[in-house]
């Protein structure tokens, strides 16, 4: 049995959980949008997907601001390689 102390989450744990949840949700909406055959429903799903991605980015940005999700700037060479790879 877990005690009430073991169930307390700090801000970092809450934001980490929110980010994981948003990644899961956007992944599922993306799959549904890819498999949707009704254009009107697909448009609605795409609108929801955009909103969910925005929420995910807001959580990510907050974590990054607090130093809980550090990222490194991409090297220019890697950016150029990616551009070349996907423009072919």
Residue, then its C-alpha position, 0 to 999 in steps of 0.5 A: x500500500x502506498x502512503x500519501x507521502x509517496x503519492x505527492x508529485x512535485x512540479x517537475x513530475x507533474x509536467x513530465x507526466x503532462x508531456x508524456x500524456x500529450x505525446x501519447x495523445x498526439x500520436x493517437x490523433x495522428x494515427x486516426x487522422x492518417x486512417x480517416x476516410x471522411x474529409x469533414x471528420x479528418x479536418x476536425x481531427x486535424x484541428x484537434x491535433x494542432x491544438x494538442x501539439x500546441x499544448x504539448x509545446x507549451x508544456x515542453x517550453x515550460x519544462x525547458x525554461x525551468x531547466x528540466x528538458x535541456x536541448x542542444x542547438x542543432x549543428x549547422x552541418x546536421x541541419x544542412x544534411x537533413x534539408x538535403x535528405x528530405x528535399x530529394 
